Each structure stands twice: as structure tokens, then as C-alpha cells.
């Protein structure tokens, strides 16, 4: 499976405020770039923290892109994916609405009642991991459901876990012209962190493009 991580951060690498409040970091040009990446993907993934904080829709904004997918014999919108170890996604979350498939990747530790609640709300619940949703089994489960290209939009805990598992192929980061600050503000890659140089993921810079009042950094992951 090809995994493309995309995120927008402040100059100091923050995804949102210390209160986990969403901040508009980019603008219309970058929103269109993100929509194009979504249109190319089979599925778009976020962690449950992003669902609880932002309630994203994860759909396409451009109707022409949806039409092009349909003409190519694909669903008009990519599937939605939530990495959600304890099945905490609300039943009224926006990504459960509409016709696009939604996958919730839970662990065996997720309460059975919550798994059934999400199934009743229209989600396909896949179990991948014992205490936590594990990246490699999760991606294998998605591949079994026809997902070959996955776009990941955050948050930092999920992004770190995917880098830690060595499954990321491409990273694009929009860096906006603002400073958020705060030692507790979420960053591009949270989690436990890498502790020595040998374990750092190796990135190869492919392009630098100016959009809105910021830049997009594009990397291949080696």
C-alpha cells in the first residue's frame, strides 16, 4: 500500500493550539491541493483525536474531481478511515454521514458495545491490534478491502506511529506563516519520539512550492 502523509503546520511545527483548538494555517490554494490529493486516494485517514477535536468530513470539495472518479469507475469520494483503538468515534461524527464507506480501525480492547454502536451508525469496524490499533495489521485490513493508496491527514500521534512502523512513502507539509507555540501543542509527529539518529526516518526533499502565504515541502521517504 502507498501511504501519503499530508499536514499543515505553523513555522514552529504545531498542528493546533495547546488547547487542541483548530487553527486555520493555510488558505484556498492549499485547500485545493489537499482536495486533489484526496481525489487521488482510495481512502483518507485520521486518528480519533482529530475526529473528537475537529469533526472532519474528509470528503471532496470539487465536484469535477468527484465526477472524474465516477467516470473512471471509482466511488465519487474516497473512503474515510479512523484509527480508533477504543472505538470512541461519536455516532454522529460527520465522517459517518453520506454514501462514502467509513472504516473504523479498532483494537481488541475496544468495548464490544461501542464497536456495535459504530456498526449501527454505518461504519465497517476492523480489529487490528490487541491494546492499540497497530499500523501494519491496520493497513493489511484496509488492503483486504481494496485500499491501495491511503492519504493520512493526522494527527501527530497517528503520524508518528506510521513513521515508527516504517510504512510512510511520501510526506507533504504546508508550513504557514504563523507561530503558535506551547510545549503541549500537538506537533507533526508526537508519540514517544525517536531517540537516536539511526532511528530517524530518512527523507529526500523533492520540491518546495509557494502557496498562499506559506510553502509546501514535498518529501519521498527512503
N, C-alpha and C positions, 0 to 999 in steps of 0.2 A: 504494500500500500504506500502511496505517496502522501506524505504529511507536510502541509504548508502552514506554518505558524505566522499569523499576522497580528500586529498590535500597534496601538498608538500610545506614545509615552511623552511625558514632559522632558525638558532638557536634562533634568536630574533623574530621569528613568522611572518616574512614577506613573502608574496606571490611573490612579484616582487619589482623593484626599485621605488623610489619616482616618477620617470617619467613614471611609468606603463610599463616599458620595461621588456619583458620576460627574466628570468634568468634560466639557467639550474641548478636545485637544486639536482636532483637525477641522477641515472645512469641506465645502462642496466638491472640490476636485478630488480630495482623498476619499470622500464618501463614495464617489463614482468608481474610483479604483478598487475599493473594497467590494463594491457590488459586482464588479467584473470578476474578481477572484471567486466570489460566492457562486457566480453563474457557471464557472468552470468546474466547480467541485461537485462531487456526488453527495457530500454531506458537510455540514458546518457544525463544529463542536465548541462547547463552552463547559466550564466547571459549574457545579451547583452554586458556588459563591456568587458567580456572575448572575445567575438566574435570580437568586434571592435579592441581590443588590440592585440590579438594573432591569429585570424582567424583559430581556431582549426578545425580539420577534424572529430574527435570523432568516427573514425572507428576502426576496429580491425586490428592489425598488424600481428597476427599469423593466417595463412591460415588454419591450422589444427583446430583451435578453431572455425573458420567460418564454416568449413566442419562439425564439431560436432554439431553445432547449426542446420545446414541444415538437418542432419540425424535425429535429434530429432523433426523435423517438425517445426522448428522456422526459422524466417528470418536469413540469414547468418550474418547480423550485427544488433546490437540494433538500435532502432530509436534514432534520435537526437532531443533534446529539447532545446529551448532558452526561458528563462524568459525575456520578452522584452516589457515592459509596453507601449512604444510609437512606436513599430514596426520599430525600427531603423536598424535592421539587413540588411546588404547590399545584394542586389540581387545576387551578385557574390561570396558570402561567401562560403567557402569550404564545410561547413556542409549542404549546399543545393545541392551539387553535388552527383552523384551516385544514387543507387537504394534504399537506406535505407530511410524510412519515416522520415520527419522532421516536428516537431510541433513547432510553434511559439506561446507562451502564452502571449497575449497582453491584454491591458485593454480597457475599452470603450472609453478612452480618446485618443487612438491611431488614427491618421488620417485615414480615410477610404481609401484614395488613397494609403497609404503605406501598409495597410492590403491587398488591391487588388494587389499591386505590388509583395508582397511576395507570394500570392497565384499563381500569374502568373509565379513566379520563381520555383514553385513546392512545396511550404510549405503548410501544413494544419494549418491555423490560428484559434486559440481557444481564445475566450474572457473570461477572468476570473478576474473580479475586475473592479471597476469604474475608479479611477485615477491611481492606480498602480495594477500590477498583484498580486493577493492575493494568498498566498501559498495553503490554503485549497481548495478553488474553483479550482485552477490550477491542483492540484493533483486529485481532483474528475473528472475533464475533461479528464485527461490522463487515469484514471482508466476506464472511459467510452470507451476509445479507446484501451483497452486491456493491459495497462501497470500495472503490479503488483509489479515489482521490479525496482526501479529507482536509478541510480547512479548519484551523483551530484559532479561535479569537480570544482565548483567555479563560480565566485569569492566571495570575502569576503562579499559583500552586500547581495548576494543571500543566502550564508550560514547562515549569521546572521538571515535573515528573516525566514528561515526554522526552526532554533532553537527557535526563538521567537514565532513561531506558534506551537511549540511542536510536530513537525511531523518527526523528525530525529530519526532513530532507531539504527544506527551504524555510528561510526566515525573512520576512519583510517587516520593517519597523518604521512607522511615521513618527518623527521627532518634532513636536510642536514647539513654538516659541513662547514657552512659559515655564516657570519654576513653581512646583507645588510644595516640595519639602516635606519633612516629617519622617522621623525614624520608623514610625509604624505604618506609613503609607505603603500600599502594595506596589511592588515593582514588577518588571517584565518577567523575572524568574525568581519566585520566592522559594518556599520549601526549605530543606536543610542546607542547600548550597553546596558547591563543590569546594573541597578543602585544599586541593593541591593542583599545581599547574598541569600535571599529567592527566587529570580527570576533566579539565575544562573542555567543553565541546569546541572543536575546531571549525571556524567559519572562514569562508572565502568571499570577500566583498565583490559583488557582481556589478552593481550600479548605484549611483547616487542621483536622485531626481528631486527637483524642487517642485512642490505642490502647495497651493495656498500660501501660508506664511511659515512653512516648515520644509523638511526634507524627508524623502523616503530612502531608507537604506535597504538594499536587497542583497541577501547572502545565500550562498549554497552552503549546506552543512556537510563537512567532509567526514 
